Amino acid sequence: MSATPEKIALEEKEQQAGGNQLYPSVGQDANNPLLPPGSPGYPSAPANAGPPAPPGYMAVPQTNGMSPPIMMQPGVQMQMQMQPGMQMQPGMQMQMQPGMVMQPVLGQQQVTGWMPIPQGIPNCPPGLEYLTAVDQLLVHQQVELLEAFTGFETANKYEIKNTLGQKVYWAVEDTGCCNRMCCGTARAFDIKVLDNFQNEVLHFRRDLRCQSCCFPCCLQKLEVSAPPGTVIGTVEQKWTLLRPEFNIKDQNGQTVLILRGPCCQCSLCGDVKFVVLSKDGTEVGKVTKQWTGFVQEHFTDADNFGINFPMDLDVRVKATMLGALFLIDYMYFESNDKKKLPRRGLL
């Protein structure tokens, strides 16, 4: 049966509406630039079927007409909703028949220790599937008692969580003792980002460089690799006199986002906000250093951060923004003497 003129006109209108996006659609080829030259906005992520579940995750079988399966981690128990009038007799056990799907209880918050890994993500580096399902991350630096009481600089450790409190990643600093004690916050570092199975899915590397405006030829640069050894983006400091600014670049060296901070990177009993801008100047996200209280702020260098970005932002750019958060922490919020009071002031 041939299509009617009204149907053809409706399809053409839908195609035109789908093409008028604030940012271009990318992800067809990992070797292509994330953002075509001259196009405003930020790169979005693809949404197609992807590879099967990795080892350690089990997809519950489903039958035709039922909702998508729930990905379950080993050891995670599912609860079933009892119908009114039903009672569980002593000694009775509930058994799953082949083909049945365990559905979550309506209205019940499914929160476990670690965030379940999303499935069906194409053109995505292994282990970064988590980033496709979040638009906000919380980064908590662990308090080191030895460091707080003795002043001995230890390797930093971080927990990266989603807004539900589920762990997404675990980040650890890989540096030597002499490097930490002699170079302080300006030290070169490697940060390994691990998933639930202790696999290294991200690697951040910073070489020893200057961060003062008096040395514009040797400013800060952080390299992001996923998997380790494959560079997917870089964060480069721009030379400015007042407000700190960083270029977030893709694997081809093209600037896709700009990170801009306040003139004064300190605040008394308040948060410090770094805004994330697209190439046309539109604010699309932010990196926030959160106030953690008087004692922790002034006697330790354990900081809390929040990062926001669009849900459909390309996963590689999300990972690079996460690397920018760690670079900001070392540049502005680490303290050599564990006393942050001299650096605090009002914005």
C-alpha positions in Angstrom: 0.0 0.0 0.0 1.4 3.4 -1.0 1.8 6.1 1.6 -0.7 9.0 1.6 0.5 12.6 1.0 -0.4 13.5 4.6 1.8 10.6 6.0 4.8 11.6 3.7 4.5 15.2 4.9 4.4 14.1 8.5 7.5 12.0 8.1 9.4 14.8 6.4 8.5 17.2 9.3 9.7 14.7 11.9 13.0 14.3 10.1 13.5 18.0 10.0 12.7 18.4 13.7 15.2 15.6 14.6 18.0 17.4 12.7 17.6 20.7 14.4 19.8 19.9 17.5 21.7 22.3 19.6 24.7 20.0 19.1 25.7 17.5 16.4 25.2 13.8 16.7 28.5 11.8 16.8 29.7 8.4 17.6 29.6 6.7 14.2 33.4 6.3 14.2 35.7 6.7 17.1 38.4 8.0 14.7 36.2 10.9 13.5 36.4 14.2 15.4 33.8 14.5 18.2 32.7 17.9 16.9 32.7 19.1 13.3 34.7 22.3 12.8 32.6 25.4 13.2 29.6 23.6 14.9 28.5 25.0 18.2 27.3 22.9 21.2 28.8 19.7 22.6 29.1 16.2 21.2 26.3 13.7 22.1 26.5 10.0 22.6 25.0 7.3 20.3 22.0 5.3 21.3 22.1 1.9 19.6 22.4 -1.8 20.5 25.8 -2.7 21.8 28.0 -5.6 23.0 26.8 -8.3 25.4 27.1 -8.1 29.2 30.7 -8.4 30.5 31.8 -11.2 32.8 30.4 -10.9 36.3 26.9 -9.6 35.3 24.0 -11.8 34.5 21.0 -10.8 32.4 17.8 -12.5 33.6 15.9 -14.2 30.7 12.8 -12.5 29.5 9.8 -13.6 27.4 8.1 -11.8 24.6 6.0 -8.8 25.5 7.7 -8.4 28.9 9.9 -5.4 30.0 13.7 -5.4 29.5 15.6 -7.7 31.9 17.3 -6.4 35.0 21.0 -6.7 35.2 22.0 -8.4 38.5 25.4 -8.6 40.1 26.5 -11.7 41.9 25.2 -11.7 45.5 22.5 -9.1 44.9 19.1 -10.3 46.1 15.8 -9.3 44.5 12.6 -8.8 46.5 9.2 -9.8 45.2 6.0 -7.9 45.9 3.3 -10.0 47.7 -0.3 -9.6 46.5 -3.0 -8.6 49.0 -4.1 -11.7 50.9 -1.1 -13.8 50.1 0.9 -15.3 53.0 4.2 -17.0 53.1 3.9 -20.2 55.1 6.8 -21.4 57.3 9.3 -23.5 55.2 7.9 -22.3 51.9 10.4 -21.1 49.2 9.7 -19.1 46.1 11.1 -20.6 42.9 11.7 -18.9 39.6 10.3 -20.8 36.6 12.4 -20.7 33.3 11.7 -17.6 31.3 10.4 -15.5 34.3 11.7 -12.0 34.9 12.2 -10.5 38.3 10.6 -7.0 38.3 11.5 -4.4 40.9 8.8 -3.4 43.4 7.1 -0.2 42.3 8.2 2.8 44.3 11.0 0.9 46.0 14.5 2.5 45.6 16.9 -0.1 44.3 20.1 1.0 46.0 23.1 -1.4 46.4 26.8 -0.9 47.1 27.8 -0.6 43.5 26.0 0.8 40.5 24.8 -1.8 38.0 26.5 -1.6 34.7 24.3 -0.3 31.8 24.1 -2.6 28.7 23.9 -2.1 25.0 26.3 0.8 24.7 28.1 0.9 21.3 31.4 2.5 20.5 32.2 2.9 24.2 35.6 2.1 25.9 35.3 -0.8 28.3 34.3 0.2 31.8 32.9 3.6 30.8 29.3 2.3 30.3 28.5 3.7 33.8 29.0 7.3 32.5 26.3 6.9 29.9 23.6 6.6 32.6 24.5 9.5 34.8 24.5 13.3 34.5 26.0 14.0 37.9 28.8 12.5 39.9 30.0 13.0 43.5 33.7 12.7 44.3 34.7 12.2 47.9 38.3 12.3 48.9 39.1 9.9 51.8 40.4 11.4 55.0 43.8 10.1 55.9 44.4 10.3 59.7 48.2 9.9 59.4 48.3 12.8 57.0 46.0 15.0 59.2 48.0 14.5 62.4 51.6 14.2 61.2 51.6 16.3 58.0 53.1 13.3 56.1 51.7 13.5 52.6 50.0 10.2 51.6 48.6 9.1 48.3 45.1 10.4 47.7 42.1 8.1 47.4 38.7 9.0 46.1 35.2 7.4 46.0 33.1 8.3 42.9 29.4 7.9 43.4 26.1 8.7 41.6 23.3 10.7 43.1 21.8 7.6 44.7 24.9 7.0 46.7 26.0 4.0 44.7 29.7 3.6 44.0 30.6 4.0 40.4 34.4 4.1 40.5 37.3 4.0 43.0 40.3 6.3 42.2 43.8 6.0 43.7 46.9 8.2 43.3 50.0 6.3 42.1 53.0 8.5 43.1 56.2 8.0 45.0 56.9 9.3 48.6 59.7 11.6 47.5 57.6 13.1 44.7 54.7 13.9 47.2 57.0 15.4 49.9 59.3 17.4 47.6 57.0 18.7 44.9 53.8 19.1 47.0 50.7 20.0 45.1 52.6 20.7 41.9 53.8 17.1 41.7 53.4 14.9 38.7 50.9 12.1 39.3 49.1 9.1 37.8 45.6 8.4 39.0 44.1 5.0 38.4 40.3 4.7 38.2 39.0 1.2 39.0 35.6 -0.3 38.6 33.7 -2.8 40.8 36.0 -5.7 39.6 39.2 -3.8 40.3 39.8 -3.3 36.6 41.5 -0.1 35.6 39.1 1.6 33.2 40.5 5.2 33.3 44.0 6.6 33.7 44.8 10.3 34.4 48.4 11.5 34.0 49.9 14.9 34.8 53.5 15.8 34.2 55.5 18.2 36.3 54.7 21.7 35.0 54.2 25.2 36.2 50.8 26.7 37.0 51.7 30.3 37.5 50.7 33.0 34.9 54.4 34.0 34.9 55.2 30.9 32.9 52.8 30.7 30.0 54.8 28.2 28.0 54.7 25.5 30.6 51.1 25.4 31.9 49.2 22.5 33.3 48.1 19.6 31.1 46.3 16.3 32.1 46.0 13.3 29.8 43.0 11.0 30.0 43.3 7.4 28.7 40.6 4.7 28.4 41.6 1.9 28.3 45.1 2.8 29.8 47.4 3.6 26.9 44.7 4.9 24.6 44.3 8.7 24.9 40.7 9.8 24.6 41.1 13.4 25.7 43.2 16.1 27.4 42.7 19.0 29.7 45.0 22.0 29.0 45.3 25.2 31.1 45.0 28.5 29.2 47.1 31.5 30.0 45.0 34.0 31.8 45.6 36.8 34.3 42.5 36.6 36.5 40.1 33.7 36.0 41.5 30.2 35.5 40.4 28.6 32.3 40.9 25.2 30.8 40.3 23.7 27.3 38.8 20.2 27.3 39.9 18.5 24.1 39.1 15.3 22.3 41.5 12.6 21.1 42.2 14.6 18.0 43.2 17.7 19.9 40.0 19.7 19.1 38.5 21.8 21.8 35.0 20.7 22.6 34.3 22.4 26.0 35.8 25.2 28.1 36.1 25.1 31.9 36.2 28.5 33.6 36.6 29.2 37.3 36.1 32.2 39.5 38.6 34.9 40.1 39.1 33.7 43.7 39.2 30.0 44.1 38.2 30.1 47.8 35.1 30.7 49.8 34.2 30.9 53.5 31.5 28.4 54.3 30.4 28.1 50.7 31.0 26.2 47.5 33.4 27.1 44.7 32.0 26.8 41.2 33.7 26.2 37.9 31.4 26.5 34.9 31.5 24.3 31.8 30.8 26.1 28.6 30.3 24.9 25.0 32.2 26.6 22.2 29.4 29.0 21.6 29.4 30.1 25.3 26.4 28.2 26.5 26.7 26.8 30.0 26.2 23.0 29.8 27.6 21.9 33.2 29.7 22.7 36.2 32.4 21.4 38.6 31.7 22.4 42.2 34.1 22.2 45.1 31.7 21.6 48.1 32.1 23.0 51.6 32.7 20.1 54.0 32.8 21.9 57.3 35.3 23.9 59.4 37.3 21.0 60.8 37.8 19.1 57.6 38.4 22.2 55.5 41.1 23.6 57.7 42.9 20.6 59.1 42.8 18.1 56.2 43.0 18.3 52.4 40.1 15.8 51.9 37.7 17.6 49.6 34.3 16.8 48.2 33.4 17.7 44.6 30.3 17.5 42.4 30.3 17.4 38.6 27.3 18.0 36.3 27.1 17.4 32.6 24.4 16.7 30.0 23.1 13.1 30.0 23.7 12.7 26.3 27.2 14.1 26.3 29.8 11.8 24.6 31.1 9.4 27.2 34.7 10.2 26.3 34.1 13.9 27.0 32.5 13.0 30.3 35.6 11.0 31.3 37.8 14.0 30.3 35.7 16.3 32.4 36.2 13.9 35.4 39.9 14.2 34.8 39.6 18.0 34.9 38.0 17.7 38.3 41.1 16.0 39.7 43.4 18.5 38.1 41.5 21.3 39.7 41.7 19.6 43.1 45.5 19.4 42.9 45.9 22.9 41.6 43.7 24.9 43.9 42.4 22.8 46.9 45.3 20.6 48.0 47.4 22.0 50.9 51.0 21.3 51.8 50.8 22.2 55.4 47.2 21.0 56.1 46.2 24.6 56.9 43.8 26.0 54.4 42.8 29.1 56.4 45.3 31.5 54.8 43.8 30.7 51.4 40.2 31.2 52.4 38.3 34.4 51.7 35.1 35.7 50.4 34.2 35.6 46.7 
